[in-house]
């Protein structure tokens, strides 16, 4: 009851910080998709370059978020204190699942379908746009779904550099040893991650062809 009362008293602040958090997540994930999908496509067309792209994306994913923030802060363009640095960090962390799923989705297209399309006279560009990308879209969207959920969690660190979001309540609660403040930031963040996963999961299911949906549901 005390926690509910605390939430009601702070509902304006919690709502405002939740919106800040949501804007950070949505903007960074969309920006990451604009970068990662083309990189994933390039990786399917250039095998040697593809290994470098996937390798670098894997390396970035292994760097602790606070270490990456500390590395970026002194940089003149990408760094500094505030939302800009937080956006760069979130974009970096969202790249891997989208790049990997774009690559996996396109390379996973049945070779017989690809050969039939080429036999009909489609160019490589037409093959990509008319056949490979539409068939790979559910897998690509699954990567976008993972990236969004990851970004919700990583965005809590944004408050460390003054970028706002629900992490502000969590860090304040840690400094004041106030569990209510920690939960006031952690619970909405968890609900946001669950909501994003559920909502994007439904969209992904709609993008999946009916035959594949039936096979997955029965397995």
C-alpha positions, -999 to 999 in steps of 0.1 A, spaced: 0 0 0 28 24 8 44 18 -26 11 24 -43 6 56 -24 42 67 -33 35 60 -70 3 81 -68 21 110 -52 49 109 -78 27 100 -108 35 132 -126 72 128 -123 70 90 -132 49 97 -163 72 125 -175 104 104 -170 86 74 -187 80 95 -217 116 107 -218 126 70 -216 103 60 -244 115 88 -267 151 77 -261 143 41 -269 122 47 -299 145 72 -315 176 52 -309 161 19 -322 148 35 -354 182 51 -360 199 18 -354 175 1 -378 183 27 -405 220 18 -401 218 -19 -393 195 -32 -421 217 -18 -449 248 -32 -431 231 -66 -429 222 -64 -466 259 -56 -474 270 -85 -453 250 -109 -474 265 -95 -507 302 -92 -495 312 -122 -475 346 -109 -463 331 -75 -454 302 -93 -438 325 -111 -414 340 -77 -403 306 -61 -399 292 -90 -377 325 -92 -358 325 -55 -350 289 -55 -339 297 -85 -316 326 -66 -301 305 -35 -293 279 -57 -276 305 -70 -252 316 -36 -240 299 -26 -207 275 3 -211 292 25 -185 326 19 -201 312 29 -235 297 60 -220 330 69 -203 348 64 -236 323 86 -256 321 115 -231 355 132 -241 348 128 -279 339 162 -295 310 152 -318 295 120 -305 303 126 -268 295 150 -241 269 150 -213 233 146 -221 209 128 -244 232 128 -275 258 105 -259 230 83 -245 215 80 -280 249 69 -295 253 43 -268 218 29 -274 223 28 -312 255 9 -307 238 -17 -285 208 -20 -308 229 -27 -339 239 -63 -333 205 -80 -331 192 -61 -362 223 -67 -383 225 -103 -373 188 -110 -380 189 -91 -413 218 -113 -424 202 -145 -411 168 -137 -426 182 -130 -461 207 -158 -462 180 -181 -449 158 -177 -480 154 -210 -498 180 -212 -525 154 -228 -549 133 -196 -545 163 -175 -552 173 -195 -583 137 -194 -596 136 -156 -593 169 -152 -611 157 -176 -638 128 -153 -644 152 -125 -652 153 -105 -619 184 -85 -612 202 -88 -579 185 -56 -567 151 -68 -578 158 -102 -561 166 -83 -529 136 -60 -529 109 -83 -543 119 -117 -529 146 -117 -502 135 -88 -480 98 -96 -480 106 -132 -469 132 -121 -444 110 -94 -429 97 -115 -399 133 -124 -389 144 -88 -393 115 -76 -372 125 -102 -345 159 -85 -343 142 -51 -340 121 -65 -312 152 -78 -293 169 -44 -299 140 -25 -285 138 -46 -253 175 -43 -248 174 -5 -253 147 -2 -226 171 -17 -201 203 1 -213 184 35 -214 182 35 -176 220 41 -176 213 73 -196 205 92 -164 241 87 -153 251 114 -179 220 136 -174 199 123 -203 168 118 -182 146 87 -183 135 63 -156 171 58 -146 170 92 -128 147 77 -102 168 45 -99 201 64 -94 184 88 -70 170 59 -50 204 43 -48 220 75 -36 193 80 -10 190 43 -1 153 46 -9 138 15 -23 106 33 -33 125 55 -57 143 25 -71 111 6 -77 94 38 -91 120 37 -119 125 -1 -122 88 -11 -124 78 12 -152 109 3 -171 101 -34 -167 65 -29 -178 77 -9 -208 101 -37 -218 73 -63 -215 48 -41 -234 73 -36 -262 81 -73 -264 44 -82 -265 33 -55 -289 62 -60 -314 57 -98 -310 21 -94 -323 34 -73 -352 60 -99 -360 34 -126 -360 13 -107 -385 43 -103 -407 50 -140 -407 33 -159 -435 3 -180 -424 19 -213 -433 50 -206 -412 27 -194 -383 9 -227 -383 42 -247 -384 56 -227 -354 24 -230 -335 23 -267 -338 60 -272 -330 
